[in-house]
């Protein structure tokens, strides 16, 4: 049996104690318990602390209205304490997939037994709530109050909690993982710290959610990393899409467990969910919220990087169109006025044509980036006229090294070259020629240090290989060489 428990603020000490009691009851009854700490229903304006987006947390409650749960227990009084009676009633009415019990008396709803005040009152109330929900699902009525449970107080060491939080933050925020590996690192760290089942699930696109225009739960959500009883269900790396109405069933293993959900959002946008087995450390003050904050930061960064990649691709495509569209840019021309060779536009236009017409099976493309790293220093010390002479000299050197190549000055101090050959390994010959020219530059220059940094890469024919990809790899190789002082 799967029981849903909808609560408010997890940092409320009373709510924490209710969770402890509910968890014990779930373990005693051998049922799965899912806790939804969706905080509070809010009004149409920010509260007195100006928390504009507190309403976002209630998105968690949308995941409770599914066929995955057999019965719900809702702490409506706390959840709606900042809102109106009408909003509370509307909130309760939307749950129609499973029987609903309330933790306090609400008109039109069955409430669980109220326990008497005293020691462990809130733990007992949490225990009673789960016990009554279990009995109600089986028998369709509330039993007499159950026997008082015995609770062993579990002290959560603050140093341990801080150490775990620090480890998670250190790995994720300092990007100590492979590309797209943040969420796998998170679930791996969770397993190492006693959380055998956890996961991060994100939407492919952020989803706007506002008070005026509230969202509807999307149909699908993507598994970024899910571990169930210590086993990664996505070990083969294939993308797994979950039905949002069946998320809970994805985490159910052989043994019953208590789970807790966390909402991942930024501003007006929902990003996804964090799903975790409930262990004592999760209830340590501010631990859960801080973990969610770290995941939110990582998710936000990943989203921005994807958007940046999209925009970069769009800019490259636009550049390719502009480079080829003579009707738009014919007044600009292809020539670099300083060297007499090709400028950036001219280089790209001729490079595209070369690849389109002549890059066939059995051919090899050689792409080079050459950087005159000392140009800025020459300009500062000896003036721009001397800098122009240095640029012209480099242009002449490249004509000598790459007589069959298309050479363009694509930035003030940077040249690009492309040529095709039917001989494999020609790039190595060209590297040796460039090394010889660099040595000559060093020996010929009496007034200043003149040195070229360059990268020359060779590519076999591949119909799916674009000029942009070849240039990118060559540029990355150049940056590596610069970093190594070559």
C-alpha positions in Angstrom: 0.0 0.0 0.0 1.2 3.5 -0.8 0.1 6.3 1.5 0.6 10.0 0.7 1.1 12.5 3.6 0.7 16.2 2.6 2.4 18.5 5.0 3.5 22.1 5.2 6.8 23.5 6.4 9.4 20.8 7.0 11.4 23.2 9.2 8.4 23.5 11.5 9.5 21.5 14.6 6.0 20.0 15.0 5.9 18.9 11.4 9.3 17.2 11.8 7.9 15.3 14.7 4.8 14.3 12.8 7.1 12.9 10.1 9.0 10.8 12.6 5.8 9.3 13.9 4.4 8.7 10.4 7.6 7.0 9.3 7.5 4.6 12.3 3.9 3.7 11.6 4.7 3.0 7.9 7.6 0.7 9.0 5.4 -1.1 11.6 2.6 -1.6 9.0 5.1 -2.5 6.2 3.6 0.2 3.8 5.2 2.8 1.6 4.8 6.4 2.8 5.4 9.4 0.6 5.7 12.8 2.3 4.9 16.0 0.3 6.2 19.0 2.2 4.6 21.6 -0.1 4.6 24.4 2.5 1.7 26.8 2.4 -1.2 28.0 0.2 -0.6 31.7 -0.2 -2.7 34.7 -1.2 -2.4 36.9 -4.3 0.3 39.1 -2.8 3.7 38.4 -1.2 3.7 37.8 2.5 5.2 40.2 5.0 8.7 38.9 4.3 8.3 39.6 0.6 8.7 36.0 -0.5 7.4 36.3 -4.0 7.7 32.7 -5.0 6.7 30.8 -1.9 3.7 29.5 -3.8 6.0 27.4 -6.0 6.4 24.8 -3.3 2.7 23.8 -3.5 3.5 22.4 -7.0 4.6 19.3 -5.0 1.0 18.6 -4.1 0.1 18.1 -7.7 2.1 14.9 -7.6 -0.2 13.5 -4.9 -3.2 13.5 -7.1 -2.4 10.3 -9.0 -3.3 6.6 -9.1 0.1 5.8 -7.6 -1.3 6.5 -4.1 -4.0 4.4 -2.4 -5.0 7.0 0.3 -4.0 10.5 1.2 -3.6 12.2 4.6 -3.6 16.0 4.4 -2.6 18.5 7.1 -5.0 21.1 5.7 -5.0 23.4 8.7 -1.3 24.1 8.6 -1.0 24.1 4.8 -3.8 26.7 4.5 -2.9 28.8 7.6 -1.8 31.7 5.4 -4.7 31.5 3.0 -8.5 31.7 3.0 -11.2 29.1 3.8 -12.3 29.2 0.2 -8.8 28.4 -1.1 -8.5 25.6 1.5 -11.7 24.1 0.3 -10.7 24.4 -3.3 -7.4 22.8 -2.5 -9.0 19.8 -0.8 -11.5 19.2 -3.6 -8.9 18.7 -6.3 -7.8 15.4 -4.9 -10.1 12.9 -6.5 -7.8 9.9 -7.3 -7.7 8.4 -3.8 -9.6 8.7 -0.5 -8.7 11.8 1.5 -8.4 11.9 5.2 -7.6 15.2 7.1 -5.5 15.6 10.2 -8.0 18.0 11.7 -11.7 18.4 11.3 -12.7 19.8 7.9 -16.3 20.0 6.8 -17.1 17.2 4.3 -14.0 15.1 5.0 -13.1 12.2 7.3 -10.5 13.2 9.8 -8.0 10.9 11.6 -8.2 10.4 15.3 -6.9 13.2 17.4 -4.4 12.1 20.0 -4.3 13.6 23.5 -1.6 16.2 24.5 1.5 14.9 26.3 4.8 13.5 25.6 5.5 12.7 21.9 2.2 14.2 21.0 3.1 15.1 17.5 5.0 11.9 16.9 1.8 10.1 18.1 -0.3 12.2 15.8 1.9 11.2 12.8 1.7 7.6 13.8 -2.1 7.7 14.2 -2.5 9.4 10.8 -0.8 6.6 8.9 -2.4 3.9 11.0 -5.9 5.3 10.4 -5.2 5.8 6.7 -4.1 2.1 6.4 -7.2 0.9 8.3 -9.5 3.2 6.3 -8.3 2.0 3.0 -8.9 -1.6 4.0 -12.1 -1.2 5.9 -13.6 2.1 4.7 -14.0 3.5 8.3 -11.8 5.0 11.0 -10.9 2.6 13.8 -10.7 3.5 17.5 -7.5 5.3 18.4 -4.5 3.0 18.1 -2.2 2.0 21.0 0.5 4.6 21.8 3.7 3.9 20.1 7.1 4.0 21.8 9.6 6.4 20.2 13.3 6.2 20.6 14.7 9.6 20.3 17.3 9.8 17.5 19.9 12.5 17.9 21.2 13.9 14.6 24.7 15.0 14.9 25.1 18.5 13.5 28.7 17.9 12.5 27.7 14.8 10.5 24.9 16.7 8.8 27.2 19.6 8.0 29.9 17.3 6.7 27.4 15.5 4.3 26.0 18.8 3.1 29.5 20.1 2.6 30.5 17.1 0.6 27.5 17.3 -1.7 28.0 21.1 -2.2 31.7 20.7 -2.8 31.3 18.0 -5.6 28.3 19.6 -7.3 29.0 23.3 -7.1 32.6 22.9 -7.9 31.8 20.7 -10.9 33.9 17.8 -9.8 32.2 15.4 -12.2 32.0 14.5 -15.9 29.8 16.5 -18.2 26.1 15.8 -17.4 27.3 13.7 -14.5 26.1 16.0 -11.6 22.9 14.0 -10.8 24.7 10.6 -10.9 27.2 12.1 -8.4 24.3 13.2 -6.2 22.6 9.8 -6.1 26.0 8.1 -5.6 26.8 10.3 -2.6 23.3 9.6 -1.3 23.9 5.9 -1.4 27.3 6.3 0.4 25.5 8.2 3.2 22.8 5.7 3.8 20.1 6.8 1.3 19.6 3.7 -0.8 16.8 5.1 -3.0 16.8 8.6 -4.4 16.6 10.5 -7.7 16.5 13.7 -9.6 13.9 14.2 -12.3 13.7 17.3 -14.5 11.5 18.6 -17.3 13.1 19.0 -20.7 12.1 22.6 -20.6 11.4 24.9 -17.7 7.7 25.4 -17.1 6.2 28.7 -16.0 4.1 28.8 -12.9 2.5 31.9 -11.5 -0.3 32.7 -9.0 -2.4 34.2 -11.8 -1.7 31.4 -14.3 -0.9 28.3 -12.3 0.6 25.4 -14.1 -0.8 22.0 -14.8 1.3 18.9 -14.0 3.1 18.0 -17.3 2.6 14.5 -18.6 6.2 13.5 -18.7 9.4 14.2 -16.7 12.9 12.9 -17.5 15.0 10.7 -15.2 18.4 12.4 -14.7 19.5 9.8 -12.1 17.4 7.4 -10.1 18.7 4.8 -7.7 16.4 2.2 -6.2 17.7 0.2 -3.3 21.3 1.1 -4.3 20.8 0.1 -8.0 21.0 2.7 -10.8 18.0 2.1 -13.0 19.6 4.1 -15.8 23.0 2.4 -15.8 23.0 2.0 -19.6 22.8 5.8 -20.0 19.6 5.7 -22.1 17.2 8.5 -21.6 14.2 7.4 -19.5 11.0 9.3 -19.5 8.6 8.9 -16.6 4.8 9.5 -16.6 4.3 12.1 -13.9 1.3 10.1 -12.7 3.6 7.1 -12.1 6.7 8.6 -10.5 6.2 7.0 -7.1 5.9 3.5 -8.5 9.3 3.9 -10.1 10.9 4.1 -6.6 9.1 1.2 -5.1 11.5 -1.7 -4.4 11.2 -5.0 -2.6 11.0 -3.5 0.9 8.6 -0.7 2.0 10.1 2.7 2.6 9.3 6.3 3.5 10.1 8.8 0.8 10.1 12.6 0.7 9.8 14.9 -2.3 11.5 18.2 -2.9 10.5 20.9 -5.4 13.2 22.3 -7.8 12.3 25.7 -9.2 13.8 29.1 -10.1 11.6 32.2 -9.9 8.5 31.6 -11.9 9.7 28.4 -13.4 9.4 24.8 -12.3 12.4 22.7 -13.2 11.7 19.3 -11.6 11.7 17.1 -8.5 14.1 15.5 -6.0 12.9 12.2 -4.6 14.6 10.7 -1.6 14.3 8.0 1.0 13.7 9.5 4.4 16.6 8.9 6.8 17.2 10.8 10.0 19.7 13.2 8.6 17.1 14.6 6.1 15.2 15.9 9.1 18.1 17.8 10.5 17.4 21.6 10.7 17.7 23.1 7.2 19.4 20.1 5.7 16.7 19.2 3.2 16.2 22.7 2.0 19.9 23.2 1.5 20.2 20.0 -0.5 17.3 21.2 -2.7 19.0 24.6 -3.1 22.3 22.9 -4.3 20.4 20.8 -6.8 18.5 23.9 -8.0 21.7 25.7 -8.6 23.2 22.8 -10.6 20.0 22.3 -12.6 19.8 26.0 -13.4 23.5 26.0 -14.5 22.9 23.0 -16.7 19.8 24.6 -18.3 21.7 27.8 -19.0 24.6 25.9 -20.6 22.1 24.1 -22.8 20.6 27.4 -23.8 24.0 28.8 -24.5 24.8 25.9 -26.7 21.6 26.4 -28.6 22.3 30.1 -29.1 25.8 29.3 -30.2 24.6 26.9 -32.8 22.1 29.5 -34.0 24.8 32.1 -34.3 27.0 29.7 -36.3 24.1 28.9 -38.6 23.4 32.7 -39.0 27.1 33.3 -39.7 27.2 30.6 -42.3 24.2 32.1 -44.0 25.7 35.6 -43.9 29.0 34.4 -45.1 27.3 32.8 -48.2 24.7 35.5 -48.9 26.4 37.9 -51.3 23.1 39.7 -52.0 23.1 40.9 -48.4 26.8 41.5 -47.8 28.3 42.1 -51.2 29.3 45.6 -50.2 31.5 44.3 -47.4 33.8 42.2 -49.6 36.0 39.2 -49.0 39.4 40.9 -48.8 41.4 41.8 -45.8 42.7 45.3 -46.6 45.9 44.9 -44.5 47.3 41.6 -45.9 45.5 41.6 -49.3 44.3 38.1 -48.5 40.9 36.9 -47.3 39.0 38.4 -44.4 36.8 36.3 -42.1 33.8 36.4 -44.4 35.9 35.5 -47.4 37.6 32.6 -45.6 34.4 31.0 -44.5 32.7 31.5 -47.9 35.5 29.8 -49.8 36.0 27.1 -47.1 32.4 26.1 -47.4 32.6 25.9 -51.1 35.8 23.9 -51.0 34.3 21.3 -48.6 31.1 21.1 -50.6 32.8 20.6 -54.0 35.9 18.6 -53.1 35.7 16.9 -49.7 35.1 13.3 -50.8 35.9 9.8 -49.8 39.7 9.3 -49.7 40.3 13.0 -49.0 41.7 14.6 -45.9 41.0 18.1 -44.6 43.7 20.0 -42.8 42.5 22.9 -40.6 44.9 25.3 -38.8 44.5 28.1 -36.4 47.5 30.5 -36.1 47.7 33.1 -33.3 50.2 36.0 -33.3 50.3 36.2 -29.6 52.9 39.0 -29.5 50.9 41.5 -31.6 49.3 43.4 -28.7 52.8 43.8 -27.1 54.3 45.0 -30.4 51.5 47.6 -30.9 52.0 48.9 -27.3 55.8 49.2 -27.6 56.4 50.1 -31.2 53.1 51.4 -32.6 50.5 50.0 -34.8 52.6 50.5 -38.0 55.1 48.0 -36.7 52.2 45.7 -35.7 50.8 45.9 -39.2 54.2 44.9 -40.6 54.3 41.9 -38.2 50.8 40.8 -39.4 51.9 41.1 -43.1 55.0 39.1 -42.4 52.9 36.3 -40.8 50.6 36.3 -43.8 53.6 35.8 -46.1 54.9 33.0 -43.9 51.5 31.2 -44.1 51.4 31.6 -47.9 54.8 29.8 -47.9 53.8 27.0 -45.5 50.3 26.5 -47.0 50.6 27.3 -50.7 47.6 25.2 -51.7 45.5 26.3 -48.7 42.7 28.8 -48.2 44.1 31.4 -45.8 42.1 34.0 -44.0 42.7 36.6 -41.3 39.6 35.9 -39.1 40.6 38.2 -36.2 43.2 41.0 -35.8 45.9 38.6 -34.5 44.5 35.2 -35.7 44.5 33.4 -39.0 42.7 30.2 -40.2 43.7 27.9 -42.9 42.0 25.0 -44.6 43.3 22.7 -47.4 42.4 19.3 -48.8 44.8 16.5 -49.6 44.6 12.9 -50.8 47.7 12.1 -48.6 47.1 11.0 -45.0 49.5 12.5 -42.5 50.2 15.8 -44.3 49.3 17.7 -41.1 52.5 16.4 -39.4 54.6 17.7 -42.3 52.9 21.1 -42.0 53.6 21.2 -38.2 57.3 20.7 -38.9 57.3 23.6 -41.4 55.5 25.8 -39.0 58.0 24.9 -36.3 60.9 25.9 -38.6 59.2 29.2 -39.4 58.7 29.9 -35.7 62.4 29.4 -35.1 63.3 31.8 -38.0 61.0 34.4 -36.5 62.7 34.2 -33.1 66.2 34.5 -34.7 65.2 37.2 -37.2 63.6 39.5 -34.6 66.1 41.8 -33.1 63.8 44.4 -31.4 60.9 42.3 -30.1 59.8 38.7 -29.4 57.7 37.5 -32.3 56.2 34.0 -31.8 53.3 32.1 -33.3 51.0 29.7 -31.4 49.3 27.3 -33.8 47.2 24.2 -34.0 47.0 22.0 -37.1 44.5 19.2 -37.2 43.7 16.6 -39.9 40.3 15.1 -40.5 39.3 12.1 -42.7 36.2 12.4 -44.9 32.9 12.0 -43.0 29.7 13.3 -44.6 28.4 14.3 -41.1 31.6 16.3 -40.3 31.0 20.1 -40.6 33.5 22.9 -40.9 32.2 24.3 -37.6 33.1 21.0 -35.9 36.6 20.9 -37.4 37.3 24.5 -36.5 36.0 23.9 -32.9 38.3 20.9 -32.4 41.2 22.8 -33.9 40.5 25.8 -31.6 40.2 23.6 -28.5 43.6 22.0 -29.4 45.1 25.5 -29.7 43.8 26.5 -26.3 45.3 23.3 -24.8 48.6 24.1 -26.4 48.5 27.7 -25.0 47.7 26.3 -21.6 50.7 24.0 -21.8 52.9 26.9 -23.0 53.5 25.5 -26.5 
